[in-house]
């Protein structure tokens, strides 16, 4: 057993992309992490279990975590994009700590690792968490002004703008996380915001931001390269190489779903013009993972198709510039 674990939890729909994410991390960081995937065990087929064994991925049945009361403590977010099962991600650091792991890393199922991690950059040695951090304006996330005032008055937050972490890649110090009852804090904050500001957006991340505030700065900021989201680009060198550890395929336009030409045009006209750039990296890697043709409706584009897509992109940008 290694001292560090990487895990992904959700419903059974995460199975194949999570398999891709975990194997990509393992391939670039061989011998460093033990891998865990978690969903309802009644949805795990013998074929899935055989494949997980092949890739040395440990399966955790959500039924093993029933004592944490996920279904009682959490309700669906207003966007209705994510199942309640995603909140098992916040009890797995406790579970993995009990197994003896010092650190654990929550990874979203829509991440692809493309280069080796530097452990000194991500390990939360003597802090609660590590992750890519930024600021979030609570009011812009549909938190009511009265709720913000209440949070300030109760010394939960210091102001309207607070630290947050995109939860696509998080490091946990399992011992401290467990001892300080951070899961209970997360569930309390989630219920509070859900009750006081039912129209709050991205409630999971807002609740976790409140948890971060409660640490009084005792968290580790890691470079954005570990959680590079596909709505932006990165600098490339003279050979068009770019320094990125994880590509995070946020938005509903996942690389395993068919990309229509009109979606590319829509993205360009709605300031999301980068989402199509990274798709072929995921498809090329995933095509080598067992089960690709069963679980994925797309295939990697050929060089000719990539040139055709570039031409379509240029035409869309030209159209946007002339309007």
C-alpha positions, 0 to 999 in steps of 0.5 A: 500500500502506498501513502497516497491515493487518488479517487473518483466517486459518482454514479455508475455513469462515471465508470469509463471516463473515470477509468480513463482519468485514473489510468492516465494519472497512473501512467504518468505517475507510475508507482506513486498512487493507489487508485479508487473508483466509487459508485453503487456496487449493484451497477458494477458488472463482472466485465467492469470489475475484471477491467478495474482489476486489470488496471489495478483500480480498487472499487468501493461500493457506496453501500460501504459508506452508508454510515455517512448519510449522504442521501439524508444530508444532501439534495440535488443542486439547482442545475440538476446536472450532478447526482447526489452520489458526487458527495461520496467524494467528501467522505472518501478521505475519511475512509482512505485515512482509516485504511492508512493513506496519509494523503488522498486526491479527489479527481473529477471523472472528466480529467485527463492527466497529460504529464507527471505531477510534482508531489511537492506542489500538491501534497497538503503536508501540514494543511487541510487541503490543496487545490487551485484557488481563486476568489468567488463573489457570493452574490454573483453565485445567486447567494442572497444578500441577507444570506451573505450578511448572516454568514458574515455576522456568524463569522463564517465568511469575512466578506462577500468575496471569498477563497474557493477551489475548483473541486475538480482536483483537490488534495486532502490531508486525511488525518486533519480532515477527519479530526476537524470534522470537515465533512460535517461542516460541508454538509451543514454549509450545504444545507444552510445555503440550500435553505437560505438561498435555494437559487444558489449556483454551483452549490457544491463548490460554494459550500466547499468555499465556506469550508475553506474559509473556516480553515483561516488560510490553512490551505495550499494553493497549487498551480492552475496546470493541475486543474486546467479547464478547457474554457481557456488556453495555455502558452505554448513554446516554439514547438507548440508544446504546453505545460499542463498536468491535468486537462479538466473537461468542464461544461456539458460538451464532454469529449466522449460525446459527439461534437457537432459543427454547430456546437463549435460555432455556438462556442465561438460566438459565446466566448467558449471557443476553446472547448473543442481544442482539447478533445482529440487528446482525450479521444486519442488516449481513451481509444487505447483503454479497454471498453472504449468502443462500448462506452464512447460514441466518438473516435479520435479525429484523423489528421485530415479531419483535424485540418477540416475542423481548423478550417471550420473554426477559422470560418466561424471566427471570421464570421464573428469578426464581421458581425 
